[in-house]
Structure formats: C-alpha cells, structure tokens
C-alpha cells in the first residue's frame, strides 16, 4: 500500500504542475493587473507610479520567467506574499484551511451516508410510494442550484423561524470555550452543510438505487439465496459492498466540484474558509493568493482521490493495489 501511495503521488506531480501552469497563464491573460488595482485603491496614480509598482512586483518580466520563478518558490513552500491581506500566502491559506476542510468533510460524509441510506430505502421498495417519494426529492435536489438553496434556508430557518445563525463559523462575541464552542460551531455548520450536501445526496441516492437493483440480479445473489441466507444478510453482507463501488468512484470524481461549490456556499454564509478567500482574492487581482489557493486545492483533491482508491481495497478485498 505504501508503494502504491508513493507511486500515485509521483504520478500526480505532473498533473499539479500542468494545472498550475495553465491557471497561471489564464490569470495573466485576464484584463487588468495587480499594479492597476493597487493604484486604484490608493485613489489613482500617475503612469510612473503604476510602472514602479509593476517593476516592484516583477510584472514587467516575461510570463515564462515569472512562472519559473514562482515554481522555484513553491518548491520551498514559499507561495509569495499577499499585498491585499498583508501577510504571507502560505500562512493565510493555512488559517483558512481548517474551516474549509470542516465544511467539505462534513458535507462529504453527510451526502454519502444520506445518499446510501435513501438509495437502499428506494431499492428495497422499488415502484412503491417510498421509492417514488425518494425519486421526486432526489430529482428536486439534483436540479436546485446551491446558492438558491442556501438563500432559501437562511430566509426560512434564520429570518422566519430564527432558529439558526445566518452567517459566520461561530459567535465570536460569546467567547465560548470547550464543548460550548464545539456546539456553537456545529450550530453554525448546519445550514452550510445542508446547502452543500443536498445536490450530492441526490446524486448518490439515484446512483445507489440503480447500483443495488443491478447487483441484486447478479448470479452470486441467486446462489446466496439458494443456500438459504436471509434476505437481510444477502443485502448487507454481499450486495451492499459491491454496490458501494460506484458510489466511491463518483465521490472521488466529484470532490473537486464540491470544493468549487464550497466557494459559493462560503460566500453565501460568510464561512471563513478558502472559498471566501478565493472570492475576495479574485476581485482584488491578488494573483499570488489565487495561485496558492489553487495549489492547495489541487493537492487536497489528489490526496482525497488516493484515499478513495485505498477504500476500494477495503470495501472489496478482490481489488489489488498495484
């Protein structure tokens, strides 16, 4: 397993470099630059002032030289300096990584567990009212935009019923500690997690239902039933483990889109994570910060996909990690 993980990490390195290079050039080709933004925020400036800023931040150098210089710094975990936030990019990202990881991992777990449970319920009651209700709910969840769900949840549970907080990660003014702080963060986490996981729960529900129905027709199920095994043991001891493999595949593919969806959710709920930070950096033309967030996000997606590959072997021992 260690050899497999090491090889996957080595294979992922060119992918990260390619993503980084393409994004670097795309951001450079966008209209405007950091010097113009800084001059505008300071109330305007002469052409000489803008030119001095461009020289100070190395914007006059050819893009390929800027790319190589930045890659050399990244190799030493030097992601540059954020002029907007007035602190090193690496420190800034690390301070926001925890909230984003908490939001993503919680949403990931909720969507997987809820999707599997609903998919099992639908498959065991196929073409019955339970199956139809779950199918309608999953279709609505699949078709509803994330930002609209977030706004409607705020309107309903925060403004109308006043039961859940509208934004933020915790009530800073309360100075909570210990379990009280954990409870406060969990209370603030409810609406963002529901908003982010709704779409993916719908996807996993439909996929789990289809996978269970397909596996239930396989020869090994007929053999297990012919041996006299109880239906519940056949379902949870044999069919479910094989049906989970497509769920793991989809989860690994969609972790990147979930990270992108967290940008929307963090912006709607004011969640202090990397998504909100990327949103602010984009409008500030903070290229160093954007590239740093991109690198960390790419590494997160790759590591989670490797973890999914390892889970394949855990769920199905027949799969060998070569």
Secondary structure, 3 states (H helix, E strand, C coil): CHHHHHHHHHHHHHHHHHHHHHHHHHHHHCCCCHHHHHHHHCCCCCHHHHHHHHHHCCCCCCHHHHHHHHHHHHCCCCCCEECCCCEEHHHHHHHHHHHHHHHHHHHHHHHHHHHHHHHHHHHHCCCCHHHHHHHHHHHHHHHCCHHHHHHHHHHHHHHHCCCCCCCCCCCHHHCCCCHHHHHHHHHHHHHHHHHHHHHHHHHHHHHHHHHHHHHCCCHHHHHHHHCCCCHHHHHHHHHHHHHHHHHHHHHHHHHHHHHHHHHHHHHHHCCCCHHHHHHHHHHCCCHHHHHHHHHHHHHHHHHHHHHHHHHHHHHCCCCCCC
